[in-house]
């Protein structure tokens, strides 16, 4: 099943695809790995000029005023084209701050890429704010967050506990935090971040509003991750089909062998199902028509399929698919990271099982 995108959404996806085709290459990806930001300044400014950072931000704040479906369209093509991860994280952070506080003055700078926001929500052993140890007291916050992507971002959206309000969501100046780098599968910037009575710039939500806001954030971030996964799956399949049409073995193209054709067909079938589940979940979430555990079901299937497809791609590429000069490894690394961070299989299956048993 192919999603029924609007004309504007199709053009958005096509424009991102063109940009990636013109600007992204294995050589540039390798060079960007040596950059502290994972991307050079000229490409970052080019992305900002295209309005990607402000796609989900209101026009009054310098954005495009579009919704989750359009943001997911953008991110899918970014993942397919291997846009550096800092760009995707900046899009995520800007979208979350807009959802929490559409009138925030900081949005104008986030929309132009001048400043960045990141999410600092999870602790080493707790995601539920009721069990977290990060404390908001007075005008400061103290505690430690783990697996924070883009920890050098200008603004941190931090979840904490407050003695009077319970759960709170706070906007904290990133320069007031200290962070220690953590290793990640995909080489992305990730850290544990400590706030030692860091001053709070503003409270974004508290009490039940913060709890519902956190739930919304986690679900939207998972939905965006599914779009990333579909984009990566498409890139792997496209590259593999092109390769088996050219690679010769035993005097003929390996694409003529039935075993290879069967594996390509299995990859395509998995992509078709993943795309359907992903866009149904994203659309339902965007328009407030979610039913039961659609997002969790999509997360379980899509994450597993993405990892399987990358492994099959490596297999069919042979040795060529295992050298770092080939871009395939970026997709397989991202598959592992996205699955662990946004679609943990045990957690998602627990939600599905609970729904079936209720």
C-alpha positions in Angstrom: 0.0 0.0 0.0 1.3 3.5 -0.9 0.2 6.4 1.3 -2.1 8.9 -0.4 0.1 12.0 0.0 -1.2 15.5 -1.0 0.4 17.3 -3.9 2.3 19.6 -1.5 3.6 16.6 0.5 4.8 14.9 -2.7 6.7 18.1 -3.7 8.2 18.4 -0.2 9.5 14.8 -0.4 10.8 15.4 -3.9 12.6 18.6 -2.9 14.4 16.8 0.0 15.3 13.9 -2.3 16.8 16.4 -4.8 18.8 18.1 -2.1 20.2 14.8 -0.8 21.1 13.6 -4.3 23.0 16.8 -5.0 24.6 17.4 -1.6 25.2 14.0 0.0 28.0 11.6 -1.1 30.1 8.9 0.6 33.0 11.3 0.6 31.1 14.1 2.3 29.7 11.7 4.9 33.2 10.5 5.7 34.4 14.1 6.0 31.5 15.1 8.2 32.4 12.4 10.7 35.5 14.4 11.5 33.4 17.6 12.1 32.4 18.2 15.8 28.9 19.0 14.6 28.8 16.1 12.2 28.1 18.5 9.3 29.8 21.6 7.8 28.5 25.1 8.3 27.6 25.7 4.6 25.3 22.6 4.4 23.7 23.5 7.7 22.9 27.0 6.4 21.6 25.5 3.2 19.2 23.3 5.2 18.1 26.3 7.2 17.5 28.3 4.0 15.1 25.6 2.8 13.0 26.0 6.0 13.4 22.4 7.3 14.1 23.4 10.9 10.9 25.5 11.0 8.6 23.1 9.1 6.5 22.3 12.2 6.7 25.8 13.7 3.9 28.4 13.3 4.3 31.0 10.6 4.2 33.8 13.3 7.5 32.4 14.6 9.1 32.2 11.2 8.2 28.6 10.4 6.0 26.9 7.8 3.1 26.1 10.1 2.8 22.5 8.9 2.0 19.4 11.0 3.3 16.0 12.0 2.6 14.4 8.7 4.7 16.9 6.8 7.5 16.7 9.4 7.4 12.9 9.0 7.6 13.3 5.2 10.7 15.5 5.6 12.4 13.2 8.1 11.7 10.1 5.9 13.6 11.6 3.0 16.3 12.9 5.3 16.9 9.4 6.5 16.7 8.0 3.0 19.4 10.5 1.9 21.5 10.2 5.0 21.2 13.8 6.1 23.5 14.2 9.1 21.7 13.3 12.4 22.2 16.7 14.0 19.8 18.1 11.4 17.1 15.5 12.3 17.6 16.1 16.0 17.2 19.9 15.5 13.9 19.3 13.7 12.7 17.1 16.5 13.6 19.6 19.2 12.0 22.5 17.4 8.8 20.5 16.8 8.6 19.5 20.5 9.1 23.0 21.8 6.4 24.3 19.5 3.9 21.6 20.6 4.6 22.5 24.3 4.6 26.3 23.9 3.6 27.6 20.4 4.2 31.2 21.6 7.8 30.6 22.8 10.1 33.4 21.7 12.9 30.8 21.2 11.1 29.3 18.3 12.1 32.1 15.9 15.8 31.2 16.3 15.1 27.5 16.2 13.2 27.9 12.9 16.3 29.5 11.3 18.8 27.0 12.7 20.6 29.7 14.6 19.9 27.8 17.8 18.9 24.3 18.6 16.8 22.5 21.2 17.1 18.9 22.5 15.2 16.6 24.7 16.5 15.6 28.1 13.7 13.3 29.4 15.0 9.9 30.4 17.2 8.9 33.4 19.4 5.9 33.6 16.8 3.8 35.2 13.6 5.7 34.8 11.4 7.2 32.1 8.3 7.8 34.2 8.7 11.2 35.9 7.0 9.7 39.0 10.2 7.6 39.5 12.8 10.1 38.4 15.3 11.8 40.6 15.7 15.1 38.8 14.2 17.7 41.0 12.9 21.1 40.3 13.1 23.5 43.3 12.5 27.2 43.1 14.1 28.4 39.9 16.7 25.6 39.6 16.8 22.0 38.5 19.2 19.3 39.8 19.7 15.8 38.4 21.1 13.7 35.6 19.6 12.7 32.3 20.9 9.9 30.1 21.1 9.3 26.3 20.6 13.0 25.5 21.1 13.5 21.8 22.7 16.7 20.8 23.7 17.6 24.4 25.5 20.7 23.1 22.2 22.2 22.0 21.3 25.7 23.2 18.1 24.7 25.0 17.3 21.5 26.9 13.7 20.4 27.4 14.0 18.7 30.8 11.5 16.5 32.7 11.6 16.7 36.4 9.7 16.3 39.7 8.4 19.3 41.7 7.2 19.1 45.3 4.1 21.0 44.6 3.2 20.1 41.0 4.5 16.6 40.6 5.8 16.2 37.0 7.1 19.3 35.3 8.7 20.1 31.9 11.3 22.8 31.9 13.3 24.8 29.4 16.9 25.0 30.6 19.9 26.8 29.0 22.2 24.1 27.7 25.3 26.1 28.7 24.3 25.6 32.4 24.7 21.8 32.1 27.7 19.5 32.0 27.8 16.4 29.9 29.8 13.2 29.5 29.9 11.5 26.1 28.3 8.1 25.6 29.0 5.7 22.8 26.2 5.0 20.3 25.7 2.5 17.5 25.5 5.2 14.8 28.2 7.5 16.0 25.7 10.3 16.9 26.5 12.8 19.6 24.9 11.4 22.8 25.7 12.0 26.4 24.7 11.8 30.0 23.9 15.4 31.1 24.0 16.7 34.7 22.2 19.7 36.0 23.7 21.0 39.2 21.1 23.5 40.4 21.0 24.9 36.9 18.8 27.9 36.5 15.4 27.2 34.8 14.6 29.5 32.0 10.9 28.8 32.0 8.4 26.1 33.0 6.7 24.6 30.0 4.1 22.4 31.7 3.3 21.0 35.1 1.1 18.4 36.8 -1.3 16.5 34.6 -0.5 18.8 31.6 3.2 17.7 31.9 2.3 14.0 32.2 0.1 14.2 29.1 2.7 16.3 27.3 5.4 13.7 28.0 3.2 10.9 26.7 2.5 13.0 23.6 6.3 13.7 23.1 7.2 10.0 23.4 4.5 9.0 20.9 5.3 11.7 18.4 9.0 10.9 18.6 8.3 7.2 18.0 6.2 8.1 15.0 8.9 10.3 13.5 11.4 7.4 14.1 9.2 5.1 12.1 9.4 7.5 9.2 13.1 7.5 9.6 13.1 3.8 9.5 11.0 3.6 6.3 13.4 6.1 4.6 16.3 3.9 5.5 14.6 0.8 4.3 13.9 2.4 1.0 17.5 3.4 0.6 18.8 -0.1 1.4 16.4 -1.8 -1.1 17.2 0.7 -3.8 20.9 0.3 -3.4 20.6 -3.5 -3.2 18.5 -3.7 -6.4 21.0 -1.5 -8.2 23.9 -3.7 -7.0 22.5 -7.1 -7.9 21.8 -5.8 -11.4 25.5 -5.0 -11.9 27.4 -7.5 -9.8 28.5 -10.6 -11.8 29.1 -14.1 -10.5 29.6 -17.3 -12.5 29.5 -15.2 -15.7 26.1 -13.5 -15.1 24.4 -10.8 -13.1 23.6 -12.1 -9.6 20.1 -10.6 -9.9 19.1 -13.5 -12.2 19.5 -16.1 -9.4 16.3 -17.1 -7.9 17.6 -17.1 -4.3 18.6 -13.4 -4.8 15.2 -12.6 -6.3 13.4 -14.2 -3.4 15.4 -12.1 -0.9 14.7 -8.9 -2.8 11.0 -9.8 -2.9 11.0 -10.5 0.9 12.6 -7.1 1.5 10.0 -5.3 -0.7 7.2 -7.1 1.0 8.5 -6.0 4.4 8.8 -2.4 3.2 5.3 -2.4 1.8 3.9 -3.5 5.2 6.1 -1.2 7.2 5.2 1.8 5.1 1.5 1.0 5.5 1.8 0.6 9.3 4.0 3.6 9.7 1.8 6.1 7.8 -1.4 4.8 9.3 0.1 5.3 12.8 1.4 8.8 11.9 -1.8 9.9 10.3 -4.0 8.7 13.2 -1.7 10.4 15.7 -1.6 13.6 13.7 -5.4 13.8 13.4 -6.3 12.5 16.9 -7.9 9.3 15.7 -5.5 6.8 17.3 -7.0 3.4 18.0 -5.7 1.0 20.7 -2.0 0.1 20.1 -1.5 0.9 16.4 1.7 2.8 17.1 3.1 0.0 19.2 2.3 -2.6 16.6 3.9 -0.5 13.9 7.0 0.1 16.1 7.5 -3.7 16.7 7.1 -4.6 13.0 9.0 -1.7 11.4 12.0 -1.8 13.7 12.5 -5.5 13.2 12.0 -5.2 9.5 14.5 -2.4 9.2 17.2 -4.4 11.0 16.4 -7.5 8.9 16.5 -5.5 5.6 19.9 -3.9 6.4 21.3 -7.4 7.2 20.0 -8.8 3.9 21.4 -5.8 2.1 24.8 -6.4 3.6 24.5 -10.1 2.6 23.6 -9.4 -1.0 26.3 -6.7 -1.3 28.9 -9.3 -0.2 32.2 -7.8 0.9 31.4 -4.4 -0.7 28.6 -3.9 1.8 30.9 -4.3 4.8 33.6 -1.6 4.1 33.1 1.8 5.7 33.5 3.5 2.3 30.1 2.1 1.3 27.2 4.1 2.8 25.2 1.0 3.7 26.7 0.8 7.2 25.1 4.1 8.1 21.7 2.7 7.6 22.4 -0.5 9.6 23.8 1.5 12.4 20.8 3.8 12.5 18.5 0.8 12.4 20.0 -0.4 15.7 19.9 3.0 17.3 16.3 3.8 16.3 15.0 0.4 17.4 16.7 0.7 20.8 15.8 4.3 21.5 12.3 4.6 20.0 10.9 1.1 19.5 12.2 -1.2 22.3 10.7 -4.5 21.4 9.9 -5.7 25.0 8.1 -2.5 26.0 6.1 -2.4 22.8 5.1 -6.0 22.9 4.1 -5.6 26.6 1.7 -2.8 25.5 0.3 -5.0 22.7 -0.2 -8.0 25.0 -1.9 -5.8 27.7 -4.3 -4.5 25.1 -5.2 -8.0 23.9 -5.7 -9.3 27.5 -7.8 -6.4 28.7 
